[in-house]
Amino acid sequence: MTMGLGSTTQAYGESWYWDNRYSHESGPFDWYQKYPALAPLINLYVPHRHQRILVVGCGNSAFGEGMVDDGYEDVVNIDISTVVIEAMQRKYSDHLPQLKCILHYINATLLARYFNDCYMINTKLFAMLPDFQMDVRQMDDFQTGSFDAVIDKGTLDSILCGSNSRQNATQMLIEVWRVLKDKGVYILVTYGAPIYRLSLLRDSSLWRIKLHVIEKLVIEEKSERPIWELTNPVPMENEGSSVEAAVLGKNPDVHYIYVCTKDESLKAGPKLEAAVH
């Protein structure tokens, strides 16, 4: 789905917009890509099914369900909308206990006890723990180094459509970096080309960045070869300006996937530009 223009997009960073939208949407909707299309890439960068995965801005997507069906054992969904999380909890709590849907409104003590209990009894439970707001820009209730992977399909893009977009996006990326373990991956699926996203990513935190692409419209029985193999990184220069023209062609109809690996060794290493592959 392509994000619209004008005043509507200005509200994409606001909880009331999503509460209102999900109040009128009953069926699931996946932004940009569904799990089967991205599974080869997810499996490549998150190879172990026991790894802890955070899906930010999950909405009413079936993406997390697809991951659980693929064998992933610990998938945490968060979203700013109380309406959609309550709906997701009702949908999945009985038959898909490996998938946890957590509100952005979380009590720190209860959250810690919830995760500890899950691991002690080896059972994944659903939780809605209302108390105070946890924003993706300030995920204080998740400890530093809590997750092996963070997956984002459209959340950063939504924030970039709102007010104070650059500041809010930077705050989000700093928090994503913090909650990841060292060598953990942030997988960002976006419509933003490298010339628009690389500087934002590099300015926010210390990442090693690889670029992948996938065509926006994937026909399941399509016989033609894709514009670029999903699991092959796209070569790019530091600024990313040569990617579309030299490699993908002019104005490619693709979603860009930035696989950003948290690398704390870069603190004492060369400049970030050298960490872009």
C-alpha positions in Angstrom: 0.0 0.0 0.0 1.3 3.4 -0.9 1.0 6.1 1.7 -1.2 9.0 0.6 -0.5 12.7 0.5 -1.7 15.7 2.4 -3.3 16.0 5.8 -3.9 12.3 6.2 -0.3 11.4 6.2 0.4 14.0 8.8 -1.6 11.9 11.2 0.3 8.6 10.6 2.4 9.2 13.7 -0.6 9.8 16.0 -2.3 7.0 18.0 -5.8 8.5 17.5 -5.5 8.0 13.7 -4.7 4.3 14.0 -7.4 3.7 16.7 -9.9 5.3 14.3 -8.6 3.4 11.3 -8.5 0.0 13.0 -12.0 0.5 14.5 -13.3 0.4 10.9 -11.0 -2.4 9.6 -12.0 -6.0 10.5 -9.6 -8.0 8.3 -5.8 -8.3 8.4 -3.7 -6.0 6.3 0.0 -6.2 5.6 1.9 -3.0 4.7 4.2 -3.4 1.7 4.9 -7.2 1.8 3.5 -10.3 3.4 5.6 -12.8 5.3 5.9 -15.5 2.6 7.5 -13.0 0.2 10.1 -11.9 2.8 10.6 -15.2 4.5 13.9 -16.1 2.6 15.4 -12.8 3.8 14.2 -13.2 7.4 15.5 -16.8 7.5 18.9 -15.5 6.2 19.4 -12.9 8.8 17.4 -14.5 11.7 18.4 -18.1 11.2 17.6 -19.6 14.6 14.0 -20.1 15.5 14.6 -19.5 19.2 15.8 -15.9 18.6 13.8 -13.1 20.1 12.1 -10.9 17.6 10.3 -7.6 18.0 7.9 -6.4 15.4 7.3 -2.7 15.7 4.0 -1.2 14.5 2.4 -4.6 13.9 -1.1 -3.3 13.2 -3.5 -6.1 12.3 -0.9 -7.7 10.1 -0.6 -11.5 9.8 3.2 -11.1 9.5 3.9 -12.3 13.1 1.5 -15.3 12.6 3.5 -16.2 9.5 6.7 -16.1 11.5 5.2 -18.4 14.1 4.0 -20.8 11.4 7.5 -20.8 10.1 8.8 -22.0 13.4 9.9 -18.9 15.2 9.2 -19.3 18.9 9.4 -15.8 20.4 7.7 -13.1 18.4 6.7 -9.9 20.2 4.2 -7.5 18.5 3.9 -3.9 19.7 1.7 -1.1 18.4 0.5 2.3 19.5 -3.1 1.5 18.9 -5.0 0.0 21.8 -7.8 -1.0 19.4 -5.7 -3.2 17.2 -3.7 -4.8 20.0 -6.9 -5.8 21.8 -8.2 -7.2 18.6 -5.0 -9.2 17.9 -5.0 -10.6 21.5 -8.6 -11.8 21.0 -7.6 -13.4 17.7 -4.4 -15.2 18.7 -4.4 -15.8 22.5 -6.2 -19.2 22.3 -4.6 -20.8 19.3 -1.2 -19.1 18.8 0.5 -18.7 22.2 3.9 -18.2 20.7 2.9 -14.8 19.4 2.7 -12.1 22.0 0.9 -8.8 21.3 1.8 -6.1 23.7 0.3 -2.6 24.0 2.5 0.5 24.0 1.0 1.0 27.4 3.1 -1.2 29.7 3.9 -1.5 33.4 7.6 -2.1 33.8 7.3 -4.5 36.8 4.6 -6.6 35.2 6.4 -6.8 31.9 9.6 -8.0 33.5 7.6 -10.6 35.5 5.8 -11.6 32.3 9.0 -12.4 30.4 10.6 -14.2 33.3 7.6 -16.4 33.8 7.5 -17.2 30.1 11.0 -18.5 30.2 10.8 -20.3 33.5 7.8 -22.4 32.4 8.7 -22.4 28.8 5.3 -21.1 27.8 4.5 -18.1 25.8 1.5 -16.1 27.0 -0.4 -13.1 25.8 -0.4 -9.9 27.9 -2.1 -6.6 27.9 -0.6 -4.6 30.7 -2.1 -1.1 30.8 -0.4 1.5 32.9 1.6 4.1 31.1 2.6 4.7 27.5 5.6 3.1 25.9 6.4 4.8 22.7 8.6 3.2 20.0 10.8 6.3 20.5 11.2 5.5 24.2 11.0 1.8 24.9 12.3 2.1 28.4 10.5 -1.1 29.5 12.6 -3.2 27.2 16.1 -3.7 28.6 19.1 -2.8 26.5 20.1 -5.8 24.3 16.7 -7.6 24.7 16.2 -8.7 21.1 18.0 -10.5 18.3 16.0 -8.8 15.6 13.6 -5.9 15.1 11.4 -5.9 12.1 9.8 -2.7 10.7 7.4 -2.6 7.8 6.2 1.0 7.5 6.6 2.3 11.0 9.6 4.5 10.3 7.9 5.6 7.1 4.8 6.6 9.2 6.8 8.6 11.6 8.5 10.4 8.7 5.0 11.5 7.6 4.2 13.2 10.8 5.3 16.4 12.5 8.9 16.7 13.8 9.6 13.8 11.5 13.4 13.8 11.5 13.7 14.2 15.2 11.1 11.5 16.0 12.6 9.1 13.4 16.0 9.5 14.9 14.7 8.9 18.4 13.0 5.7 17.2 16.2 4.5 15.5 18.3 5.1 18.6 15.8 3.1 20.7 15.8 0.3 18.1 19.6 0.2 18.3 19.5 0.1 22.1 17.0 -2.8 22.5 19.0 -4.9 20.0 21.8 -7.3 21.1 25.2 -6.6 19.7 25.2 -8.1 16.2 21.4 -8.0 16.2 19.6 -6.9 13.1 17.1 -4.2 12.3 15.2 -5.1 9.2 13.6 -2.0 7.7 11.2 -2.4 4.8 10.4 0.9 3.3 9.6 2.8 0.1 12.5 5.1 0.8 15.4 4.9 -1.6 19.0 4.9 -0.3 19.5 8.6 -1.1 16.7 9.3 1.4 17.3 6.6 4.0 21.0 6.0 4.3 21.9 9.3 5.9 19.1 9.0 8.4 20.2 5.5 9.4 23.9 6.4 9.6 23.3 9.6 11.5 21.2 7.8 14.2 23.4 4.9 15.3 26.3 2.7 14.6 25.2 0.2 11.9 26.6 -2.1 9.3 24.1 -1.7 6.5 23.2 -4.0 3.7 20.6 -3.2 1.1 18.1 -5.6 -0.5 15.1 -5.0 -2.7 11.9 -6.7 -3.6 9.4 -5.8 -6.2 6.3 -4.2 -4.9 3.8 -6.4 -6.8 4.8 -10.0 -6.4 2.7 -12.4 -8.5 2.9 -15.9 -6.9 3.1 -17.8 -10.1 5.2 -15.3 -11.9 7.6 -17.0 -14.3 9.8 -14.0 -15.0 13.0 -13.5 -13.0 12.8 -10.7 -10.4 14.5 -7.4 -11.0 17.0 -8.5 -8.3 17.3 -11.6 -6.2 15.9 -10.9 -2.8 18.7 -12.5 -0.8 21.6 -10.9 -2.7 22.7 -7.5 -1.3 22.5 -4.7 -3.8 26.0 -3.0 -4.2 25.9 0.6 -3.4 28.1 3.6 -2.8 28.1 5.5 0.4 25.5 7.9 -0.7 23.4 5.3 -2.5 22.9 7.6 -5.4 24.3 5.1 -8.0 22.0 2.2 -7.0 18.9 2.9 -9.0 20.5 4.1 -12.2 23.5 1.7 -12.4 22.1 -1.4 -10.8 18.3 -1.4 -10.6 17.5 0.9 -13.5 15.7 4.2 -13.3 12.8 4.5 -10.9 12.5 0.8 -10.0 9.1 -0.3 -8.6 10.6 -1.9 -5.5 10.5 -1.8 -1.8 13.9 -1.2 -0.2 15.0 -3.4 2.6 17.8 -2.1 4.8 19.4 -4.8 7.0 21.2 -2.9 9.7 23.4 -4.8 12.0 24.2 -3.3 15.4 28.0 -3.4 15.8 29.3 -1.9 19.0 32.9 -2.3 17.7 32.3 0.6 15.4 32.5 2.9 18.3 36.3 2.7 18.1 36.5 1.9 14.5 36.4 3.8 11.1 33.7 6.2 10.1 30.2 4.9 9.5 30.5 5.4 5.8 33.0 2.5 5.6 30.4 0.3 7.3 28.0 0.5 4.3 28.3 -2.6 2.1 
